[in-house]
Amino acid sequence: MFEVDFKNGEWVNPHIKPYGNLSLSPALSCMHYGQAIFEGMKAIKTDDGEITLFRPFDNWERLNFSARRLKMPEIPKGLFMDAMELWLKLDEQWIPNVGGASLYIRPLMIATDDYLGVKASESYKFLMYGCPVSSYYSEPLRLRIEEQYVRAVRGGVGEAKAAGNYAASMYPASLAQAEGFHQLLWTDAIEHKYIEELGTSNFFAVIDNKLFTPATNGTILKGITRDSVIKLAESMGVEVIQAPLEKGFLLSKYQEGNFKEAFATGTAATIAPIKLIRFGDVDMELTVDEHSLSSSLHRSLDALKYGKTEDQFGWIYSISHGVSFESN
Ligand SMILES: Cc1ncc(COP(=O)(O)O)c(C=O)c1O
């Protein structure tokens, strides 16, 4: 794993060491006041042995967005990319090259002052480690629209990849899981009227042959897969509408027979079809098959990631560039 510390206003002592436990003070400020952010990305080994990352600069930018929002220091682009390249080259044997598998990469930053008192920490630790993951063929999702609890509120930290967002979602999600749903479909915090996103992925609905996804307005994580799906769909001639998405609109379009397909997007699952959405006491049952728009987007995105089609968007980053970072 890669480790670097932020002390006295600068990032110091970058190094790669075997994955292992950290020795931490019980007063560590991130454990009390929650200054903790993370990212999620994947390294792939293509058929010709090339190691590639998908839009890594977007993860770097989002990490720094989260850092600014939580009053944490930003990571310089060179440090982030050089560390990742050197570490991936060293750990190349952990990147699977069997169909659809990849190395999941978890960059994270925590506040490390050992100080009891609510203030922004002055010291931080940035870590990066990974683990091989198989292709993620989840079963089609069963979701419940959440109308009591909220994940994020405008002006809060919903748009940041802050650890606390996930902590706040666990209890409501556990209630839905006990009722047989995989996840919740969160709604806005003010009226519970507008669909926002799932716990770890963004939401898309195919309505009247157009692709609808909630506009990002400060409460939704700006998913990199979301943005890729929007651009890919547009390149396939599909009209994409990014706007506030009312749950009542979904229901009326379902009842008219014009809302038949929905899916979730994220780094882990790429594109996960949704087979059921419960809204109050109505179950909206959706179509899941290989002729759906989600299947075709999934195939196109995978083909692009695994180097089987031309990368017309410039999203694939090959780990073959020189390494300027020095390990010590
Ligand atoms: C809350 C939330 N929304 C959406 C996403 C999807 O983002 P991405 O496509 O960048 O993985 C994630 C996963 O990172 C997430 O945790």
The ligand as an ORCA input file, in Angstrom:
! r2SCAN-3c Opt
* xyz 0 1
  C     -23.101      7.741     -3.233
  C     -22.517      7.318     -4.525
  N     -23.117      7.690     -5.665
  C     -22.630      7.350     -6.872
  C     -21.473      6.576     -6.989
  C     -20.949      6.228     -8.345
  O     -19.774      6.972     -8.625
  P     -18.684      6.416     -9.645
  O     -19.401      6.149    -10.919
  O     -17.693      7.531     -9.772
  O     -18.114      5.177     -9.040
  C     -20.817      6.151     -5.828
  C     -19.594      5.341     -5.917
  O     -18.517      5.899     -5.896
  C     -21.343      6.523     -4.559
  O     -20.748      6.132     -3.427
*
